[in-house]
C-alpha cells in the first residue's frame, strides 16, 4: 500500500466505477487519448444531472426561488406577475402552462441591476446553507463521486476540463471552483447581458440587464458556444439529457479516439429513476438506447457506480491548474 | 551566475525594462499583488500595439487581404464590391470613405462558410510565412520583449493571464499559444457567428456565418466581455489605444493593489511614433496624459524599454499552465 494519497488515487483512479464494459471503455479511451498532443486533450461536461443531482429541482431554480421570496417580501406587488405568482404558490400546473422559457425570463429579470460580484456572493451564501429537499444533504454532497474521480484522472492525464451548462453561467461559476476544481473562465453557459455604467467616482461598474446575452446553451448552442468561448474541440463529452446530444455527437466526430459518456439515471434506490428522451428523436426510443446505437458509452448509475455521492472529497484548488 | 535559466530569469524578471519610475511601479504592484489570494491575481492584455507591433497595418488585416486576393483570383466578380475593390487596389482614400466597420464586415463575409479548424490552419500558414512590410521581420519577432518578460513574471507569481482583443478572436487564438503561452480559451475578442450543421454522415459541423456574434470588443465591450467570458475581475490591465481605456479604468477600480499599464508608442527610431487620443476625451489631450492623470502607469517605449523586440525567446507551452 502506497502511503502517498495522490499515488494511491492514481493506482486506482476510478475506484467507484464497478468493473465492467463502461469502466473498461473509459479506461481504454484514456489510454488511447494519451497518444494525442496535450492541446487536443479537451473534455467538456454538462453539470446538472451529469456531475451532480438535478432532482427534484435544479439547485439554481431553488436559489432563484429564494431570491424571489425575499424580493416579494420587500415588494408584494411582484406577486401580481403570473410567473412569480405561480412560483411563489408552488403551483406546478400554472408553471407548466406558462412554460419554462417564460419562467426563466421572469427570473432573469428579477436579478436585473445587480452587480455580478454581488450575485456571486448571494449564490455562495445559498450554497453554504441550502439542503437537498428530499435527503437533507448539503449541496456539495450531491456531487457524483465517480464523476469527480473521472475529472481528477483527466487532469492527471493533462486534459483541459470544461463545464458546458444550459444553466446560468454565473451560478455555476460560483460553485465550479469549490465543487469541481474548475476555474470560472472554464465554464460555458447561458449568460445574462451586462450594462457598463459608471459609479459616482467615474469608475466602470457592471450591472445585470433584464435579458440573456446569446442563446440558452442547450442542443446545438452547446456546440457553437464551445467554439465561441473556448475555441477548442472536445474529444470527450459527458451529459445526461437531450440538450447534451449535439455536444456528445460533436465529441464523437473528432478525429482519433473520442468518448461520449451518457449518465443514465436508472437508480431509484440511491438517486432517481428517469429516462431522458432525445428531443426530435423521440421515435427512436430512450436516450440511452439512442446513445448506444451511436457508439456512446452509457454509464448506468445502478450498475456501473459502486458509490453515487461524494461526501468528504474535495477537488484540488482550480488555481493550481490554470495559467 | 546561476546556471538555471528559469532561476536566472527570476533573479532579473524584467531585464529589458530600464530602471526608473515605470519599472518600479510594475515591481511594486507585483509585490503588493502577492498578498492577494491566487484567484484574484487576474491580468488582461490587449494584443495589437500592446504585445506586438500593429503598424503599418494590423497583421490580421494583412491575413485577410491575402485571403481576399486568393478569392478574387478564383472569382474576379468579387472585385465589383466597393469594399473589396478598395482593398485590392490599396486605395486607402476609398477605404477611409467606406469606413473600417464596412471594410471589416466585408472581410467577415469573405470567410463565411469556412470551418473554424480550416480557418486556424490558414492563419497558421500565414503566420509562418508573412513578413513585416517595413522591416521584413517574421511576425513572431514583432512581439515586445519587455511585455513577454512581464507575462512570464506574472505567471511565475501565479497570475491568470488573458488576452482581450478588439480583433477577431479566431485569428488571435491561432497565435496566442505559440506567441504568448496563452491558451485559446484565455483569449477574448470579437467573434464571428457559427452555424451548426450536419455532414453527410450526420455529424455536427461548424461553419462561420456572415456576421459577428456579439459586439466588436472595444471600449466598454471589453469590460462586459471579460465578465461574459471569464467571469473574473482583472487587477492588471494593459493596453495602448482608446479602445482599451474602459478596461484600464476597470482594473484600476478593483479593490486593493491594481495596475493600469499603457504602452506609449513614442519611439520613431526603434518602432513607430504615434499618439493615441482617447475617443470622447479628445479635449483632455493625448492618451498618455489622460492616463497619467488617472493614475495609470505609462510605459514609454523610448525611455523605459532597453530592448523592444523579442527574437529567439519563446514562451512556455500554454498547455503546461492551464487546467
Interface residues (C-beta under 8 A of the other chain):
Chain A: X38 X39 X116 X117 X155 X158 X160 X161 X162 X169 X170 X173 X177 X181 X182 X183 X184 X185 X186 X187 X191 X193 X194 X195 X196 X199 X202 X203 X204 X205 X206 X213 X214 X220 X221 X223 X224 X227 X228 X229 X230 X231 X232 X233 X246 X249 X250 X252 X253 X317 X318 X319 X320 X321 X322 X323
Chain B: X38 X39 X116 X117 X155 X158 X160 X161 X162 X169 X170 X173 X177 X181 X182 X183 X184 X185 X186 X187 X191 X193 X194 X195 X196 X199 X202 X203 X204 X205 X206 X213 X214 X220 X221 X223 X224 X227 X228 X229 X230 X231 X232 X233 X246 X249 X250 X252 X253 X317 X318 X319 X320 X321 X322 X323
